[in-house]
Amino acid sequence: MALTDILRAPTPRDTITCPKFERGEGKRCLHYLPSGTCGRPDEFMCVEWLRVNAPSDRPTQPERPERLPRRS
């Protein structure tokens, strides 16, 4: 870790917003499961994962261009 990483000001992404957060190994929560799901029975998705990976307003698939007519 670089010294600049240690000295930089915290950003909103650095703060934990989940009230049920329990530190596990490393930075992740004890209940975090792969693909952003939560291992707690009362939660479906990880609050922190949703905060960072929130769906955007852009379409999930780009529009397909119109097909050109076939040559004879």
TORLO-202874 format. One record per atom (N, C-alpha, C, O): residue number from 1; atom name; x, y, z; chain. Coordinates in nm, 3 decimals. Last residue first. Layout:
! residues N
> pos/site/x/y/z/unit
> NUM/CA/X/Y/Z/A
...
! end
This chain:
! residues 72
> pos/site/x/y/z/unit
> 72/N/-2.898/-0.928/-5.412/A
> 72/CA/-2.948/-1.041/-5.492/A
> 72/C/-2.844/-1.097/-5.582/A
> 72/O/-2.870/-1.193/-5.655/A
> 71/N/-2.821/-0.850/-5.073/A
> 71/CA/-2.795/-0.833/-5.216/A
> 71/C/-2.849/-0.952/-5.291/A
> 71/O/-2.848/-1.065/-5.241/A
> 70/N/-3.051/-0.760/-4.816/A
> 70/CA/-2.959/-0.856/-4.880/A
> 70/C/-2.940/-0.822/-5.027/A
> 70/O/-3.030/-0.772/-5.094/A
> 69/N/-3.053/-0.446/-4.641/A
> 69/CA/-3.117/-0.546/-4.727/A
> 69/C/-3.013/-0.635/-4.793/A
> 69/O/-2.901/-0.592/-4.821/A
> 68/N/-2.911/-0.429/-4.311/A
> 68/CA/-2.917/-0.381/-4.449/A
> 68/C/-2.985/-0.488/-4.534/A
> 68/O/-2.975/-0.607/-4.503/A
> 67/N/-3.068/-0.397/-3.998/A
> 67/CA/-2.999/-0.480/-4.097/A
> 67/C/-3.017/-0.419/-4.236/A
> 67/O/-3.122/-0.365/-4.270/A
> 66/N/-3.007/-0.144/-3.757/A
> 66/CA/-3.096/-0.206/-3.856/A
> 66/C/-3.014/-0.286/-3.955/A
> 66/O/-2.903/-0.246/-3.992/A
> 65/N/-2.825/-0.229/-3.458/A
> 65/CA/-2.845/-0.148/-3.579/A
> 65/C/-2.938/-0.221/-3.676/A
> 65/O/-2.945/-0.344/-3.677/A
> 64/N/-2.958/-0.272/-3.136/A
> 64/CA/-2.903/-0.335/-3.256/A
> 64/C/-2.926/-0.245/-3.376/A
> 64/O/-3.035/-0.191/-3.393/A
> 63/N/-2.857/-0.100/-2.844/A
> 63/CA/-2.956/-0.122/-2.950/A
> 63/C/-2.888/-0.182/-3.071/A
> 63/O/-2.775/-0.147/-3.105/A
> 62/N/-2.687/-0.282/-2.583/A
> 62/CA/-2.695/-0.173/-2.682/A
> 62/C/-2.799/-0.206/-2.788/A
> 62/O/-2.827/-0.322/-2.817/A
> 61/N/-2.834/-0.375/-2.278/A
> 61/CA/-2.781/-0.418/-2.407/A
> 61/C/-2.791/-0.303/-2.505/A
> 61/O/-2.893/-0.234/-2.509/A
> 60/N/-2.916/-0.221/-2.064/A
> 60/CA/-2.823/-0.330/-2.040/A
> 60/C/-2.761/-0.381/-2.169/A
> 60/O/-2.646/-0.426/-2.169/A
> 59/N/-2.919/0.140/-2.080/A
> 59/CA/-2.974/0.008/-2.114/A
> 59/C/-2.870/-0.102/-2.096/A
> 59/O/-2.750/-0.078/-2.112/A
> 58/N/-2.853/0.341/-1.787/A
> 58/CA/-2.825/0.304/-1.926/A
> 58/C/-2.882/0.166/-1.955/A
> 58/O/-2.892/0.083/-1.865/A
> 57/N/-2.881/0.396/-1.524/A
> 57/CA/-2.997/0.422/-1.610/A
> 57/C/-2.974/0.379/-1.755/A
> 57/O/-3.067/0.381/-1.835/A
> 56/N/-2.732/0.131/-1.326/A
> 56/CA/-2.736/0.264/-1.384/A
> 56/C/-2.860/0.277/-1.472/A
> 56/O/-2.935/0.182/-1.491/A
> 55/N/-2.731/-0.032/-1.011/A
> 55/CA/-2.764/-0.032/-1.154/A
> 55/C/-2.775/0.110/-1.205/A
> 55/O/-2.823/0.199/-1.135/A
> 54/N/-2.446/-0.011/-0.798/A
> 54/CA/-2.586/0.021/-0.824/A
> 54/C/-2.614/0.019/-0.973/A
> 54/O/-2.531/0.062/-1.053/A
> 53/N/-2.214/-0.100/-0.668/A
> 53/CA/-2.249/-0.152/-0.800/A
> 53/C/-2.395/-0.126/-0.835/A
> 53/O/-2.460/-0.211/-0.896/A
> 52/N/-2.206/0.024/-0.417/A
> 52/CA/-2.094/0.043/-0.510/A
> 52/C/-2.134/0.005/-0.653/A
> 52/O/-2.091/0.069/-0.748/A
> 51/N/-2.448/-0.054/-0.304/A
> 51/CA/-2.409/0.087/-0.302/A
> 51/C/-2.300/0.114/-0.406/A
> 51/O/-2.303/0.216/-0.475/A
> 50/N/-2.445/-0.331/-0.327/A
> 50/CA/-2.543/-0.254/-0.403/A
> 50/C/-2.505/-0.106/-0.409/A
> 50/O/-2.528/-0.041/-0.511/A
> 49/N/-2.241/-0.387/-0.144/A
> 49/CA/-2.223/-0.423/-0.284/A
> 49/C/-2.319/-0.343/-0.371/A
> 49/O/-2.281/-0.294/-0.477/A
> 48/N/-2.360/-0.301/0.095/A
> 48/CA/-2.239/-0.235/0.047/A
> 48/C/-2.215/-0.264/-0.101/A
> 48/O/-2.173/-0.176/-0.175/A
> 47/N/-2.574/-0.481/0.115/A
> 47/CA/-2.599/-0.337/0.109/A
> 47/C/-2.479/-0.264/0.052/A
> 47/O/-2.495/-0.174/-0.031/A
> 46/N/-2.617/-0.776/-0.062/A
> 46/CA/-2.527/-0.701/0.026/A
> 46/C/-2.549/-0.551/0.006/A
> 46/O/-2.542/-0.501/-0.106/A
> 45/N/-2.948/-0.905/-0.086/A
> 45/CA/-2.826/-0.855/-0.148/A
> 45/C/-2.746/-0.776/-0.045/A
> 45/O/-2.802/-0.718/0.048/A
> 44/N/-3.116/-1.001/0.128/A
> 44/CA/-3.096/-1.074/0.003/A
> 44/C/-2.965/-1.034/-0.062/A
> 44/O/-2.880/-1.119/-0.091/A
> 43/N/-3.155/-1.060/0.480/A
> 43/CA/-3.108/-0.975/0.369/A
> 43/C/-3.092/-1.061/0.245/A
> 43/O/-3.058/-1.179/0.255/A
> 42/N/-3.216/-1.246/0.671/A
> 42/CA/-3.305/-1.131/0.659/A
> 42/C/-3.263/-1.032/0.551/A
> 42/O/-3.328/-0.929/0.533/A
> 41/N/-3.014/-1.437/0.672/A
> 41/CA/-3.147/-1.477/0.625/A
> 41/C/-3.242/-1.360/0.607/A
> 41/O/-3.341/-1.373/0.534/A
> 40/N/-2.695/-1.345/0.536/A
> 40/CA/-2.793/-1.332/0.643/A
> 40/C/-2.932/-1.370/0.591/A
> 40/O/-2.965/-1.338/0.477/A
> 39/N/-2.526/-1.345/0.321/A
> 39/CA/-2.552/-1.473/0.385/A
> 39/C/-2.652/-1.465/0.499/A
> 39/O/-2.690/-1.569/0.554/A
> 38/N/-2.596/-1.167/0.023/A
> 38/CA/-2.568/-1.162/0.166/A
> 38/C/-2.606/-1.296/0.228/A
> 38/O/-2.707/-1.354/0.190/A
> 37/N/-2.432/-1.127/-0.299/A
> 37/CA/-2.541/-1.168/-0.212/A
> 37/C/-2.497/-1.166/-0.066/A
> 37/O/-2.378/-1.163/-0.036/A
> 36/N/-2.227/-1.068/-0.476/A
> 36/CA/-2.295/-0.960/-0.409/A
> 36/C/-2.412/-1.000/-0.320/A
> 36/O/-2.483/-0.913/-0.271/A
> 35/N/-2.084/-1.281/-0.579/A
> 35/CA/-2.183/-1.218/-0.666/A
> 35/C/-2.268/-1.115/-0.593/A
> 35/O/-2.374/-1.077/-0.644/A
> 34/N/-2.018/-1.458/-0.272/A
> 34/CA/-1.985/-1.419/-0.409/A
> 34/C/-2.107/-1.366/-0.485/A
> 34/O/-2.220/-1.405/-0.456/A
> 33/N/-2.126/-1.297/0.036/A
> 33/CA/-2.112/-1.415/-0.050/A
> 33/C/-2.077/-1.370/-0.191/A
> 33/O/-2.103/-1.255/-0.226/A
> 32/N/-2.072/-1.160/0.355/A
> 32/CA/-2.066/-1.140/0.210/A
> 32/C/-2.044/-1.272/0.138/A
> 32/O/-1.956/-1.350/0.175/A
> 31/N/-2.060/-1.179/0.630/A
> 31/CA/-2.176/-1.239/0.564/A
> 31/C/-2.174/-1.227/0.412/A
> 31/O/-2.264/-1.278/0.346/A
> 30/N/-1.839/-1.034/0.706/A
> 30/CA/-1.841/-1.176/0.739/A
> 30/C/-1.952/-1.248/0.662/A
> 30/O/-1.938/-1.367/0.632/A
> 29/N/-1.731/-0.803/0.456/A
> 29/CA/-1.818/-0.840/0.567/A
> 29/C/-1.814/-0.992/0.586/A
> 29/O/-1.789/-1.067/0.492/A
> 28/N/-1.391/-0.725/0.360/A
> 28/CA/-1.528/-0.770/0.337/A
> 28/C/-1.600/-0.806/0.466/A
> 28/O/-1.539/-0.833/0.570/A
> 27/N/-1.127/-0.668/0.399/A
> 27/CA/-1.221/-0.558/0.409/A
> 27/C/-1.366/-0.605/0.406/A
> 27/O/-1.455/-0.531/0.447/A
> 26/N/-1.002/-0.954/0.572/A
> 26/CA/-0.977/-0.840/0.484/A
> 26/C/-1.079/-0.730/0.508/A
> 26/O/-1.115/-0.701/0.622/A
> 25/N/-1.261/-1.152/0.696/A
> 25/CA/-1.123/-1.146/0.650/A
> 25/C/-1.106/-1.030/0.554/A
> 25/O/-1.188/-1.011/0.464/A
> 24/N/-1.506/-0.935/0.838/A
> 24/CA/-1.456/-1.069/0.815/A
> 24/C/-1.308/-1.060/0.779/A
> 24/O/-1.237/-0.972/0.828/A
> 23/N/-1.696/-0.728/1.043/A
> 23/CA/-1.571/-0.744/0.966/A
> 23/C/-1.530/-0.890/0.961/A
> 23/O/-1.522/-0.959/1.062/A
> 22/N/-2.030/-0.690/0.982/A
> 22/CA/-1.935/-0.752/1.075/A
> 22/C/-1.809/-0.781/0.996/A
> 22/O/-1.813/-0.850/0.894/A
> 21/N/-2.312/-0.486/0.941/A
> 21/CA/-2.176/-0.518/0.896/A
> 21/C/-2.094/-0.577/1.010/A
> 21/O/-2.090/-0.522/1.120/A
> 20/N/-2.565/-0.396/0.976/A
> 20/CA/-2.539/-0.535/1.017/A
> 20/C/-2.398/-0.581/0.979/A
> 20/O/-2.368/-0.700/0.984/A
> 19/N/-2.594/-0.147/0.867/A
> 19/CA/-2.595/-0.156/1.013/A
> 19/C/-2.561/-0.296/1.064/A
> 19/O/-2.531/-0.313/1.183/A
> 18/N/-2.396/-0.032/0.605/A
> 18/CA/-2.481/-0.143/0.648/A
> 18/C/-2.478/-0.153/0.800/A
> 18/O/-2.371/-0.167/0.858/A
> 17/N/-2.210/0.158/0.541/A
> 17/CA/-2.347/0.203/0.564/A
> 17/C/-2.438/0.092/0.613/A
> 17/O/-2.549/0.120/0.660/A
> 16/N/-1.883/0.257/0.586/A
> 16/CA/-1.971/0.141/0.588/A
> 16/C/-2.112/0.190/0.623/A
> 16/O/-2.131/0.256/0.725/A
> 15/N/-1.686/0.459/0.370/A
> 15/CA/-1.766/0.445/0.491/A
> 15/C/-1.863/0.328/0.478/A
> 15/O/-1.918/0.303/0.371/A
> 14/N/-1.569/0.477/0.123/A
> 14/CA/-1.491/0.417/0.232/A
> 14/C/-1.574/0.394/0.358/A
> 14/O/-1.534/0.315/0.444/A
> 13/N/-1.733/0.615/-0.044/A
> 13/CA/-1.721/0.472/-0.067/A
> 13/C/-1.647/0.401/0.046/A
> 13/O/-1.659/0.280/0.063/A
> 12/N/-1.692/0.881/0.033/A
> 12/CA/-1.816/0.812/0.073/A
> 12/C/-1.812/0.662/0.052/A
> 12/O/-1.881/0.588/0.122/A
> 11/N/-1.341/0.879/0.135/A
> 11/CA/-1.449/0.912/0.041/A
> 11/C/-1.576/0.844/0.090/A
> 11/O/-1.570/0.759/0.178/A
> 10/N/-1.086/1.021/0.339/A
> 10/CA/-1.185/0.916/0.312/A
> 10/C/-1.294/0.966/0.219/A
> 10/O/-1.335/1.082/0.226/A
> 9/N/-0.786/1.151/0.194/A
> 9/CA/-0.908/1.174/0.272/A
> 9/C/-1.010/1.064/0.240/A
> 9/O/-1.018/1.018/0.126/A
> 8/N/-0.472/0.975/0.211/A
> 8/CA/-0.581/1.040/0.137/A
> 8/C/-0.704/1.053/0.226/A
> 8/O/-0.724/0.976/0.320/A
> 7/N/-0.275/0.832/0.342/A
> 7/CA/-0.295/0.972/0.378/A
> 7/C/-0.414/1.038/0.308/A
> 7/O/-0.451/1.149/0.345/A
> 6/N/-0.275/0.580/0.225/A
> 6/CA/-0.297/0.591/0.368/A
> 6/C/-0.335/0.734/0.406/A
> 6/O/-0.420/0.755/0.494/A
> 5/N/-0.215/0.635/-0.038/A
> 5/CA/-0.341/0.567/-0.007/A
> 5/C/-0.376/0.581/0.142/A
> 5/O/-0.493/0.591/0.178/A
> 4/N/0.038/0.746/-0.016/A
> 4/CA/-0.071/0.833/-0.059/A
> 4/C/-0.207/0.768/-0.033/A
> 4/O/-0.305/0.839/-0.007/A
> 3/N/0.191/0.524/0.048/A
> 3/CA/0.169/0.624/0.151/A
> 3/C/0.053/0.717/0.113/A
> 3/O/-0.021/0.762/0.200/A
> 2/N/0.055/0.217/-0.085/A
> 2/CA/0.134/0.339/-0.095/A
> 2/C/0.098/0.437/0.016/A
> 2/O/-0.012/0.432/0.071/A
> 1/N/0.084/-0.117/0.000/A
> 1/CA/0.000/0.000/0.000/A
> 1/C/0.089/0.123/0.000/A
> 1/O/0.185/0.132/0.076/A
! end
